[in-house]
Amino acid sequence: MKQTVFRLDREFVELNQLLKLAGLCDSGGSGKALVASGNVLVDGRVELRKTCKIRAGQKVVLDDVQVLVQAATD
């Protein structure tokens, strides 16, 4: 599984936007479609809320890519 780190410069980012910002999809709209498909895991559980708040310390998985969310100061 490929791992990537996303540096969070605010309190949270919405899941669909994280997928876009991490380069896993082309737009927030396609991020929403990915979440709705049931293929996105947050901390090991399927997440269907498209605008779920993702905070530092959480892990998001899509296919074979794991995104580790870290505070920008870490």
WONOR-V326972 format. One record per pair of residues at least 12 apart in sequence whose C-alpha atoms are under 6 Angstrom apart, sorted by the first residue. I is the first residue (numbers start at 1). J is the second residue. Records with the same first field share a line. If there is no record, write none. Layout:
I->J  J
//
This chain:
1->64  65
2->65
3->65  66  67
4->67
5->67  68  69
6->69
7->70  71  72
8->70  71  72
9->72
12->53  54  55
13->53  54
14->51  52  53  54
15->51  52
16->28  31  32  50
19->31
32->50
35->48  50
36->48
40->61  62
41->60  61
42->59  60
43->59
56->69  70  71
57->69  70
//
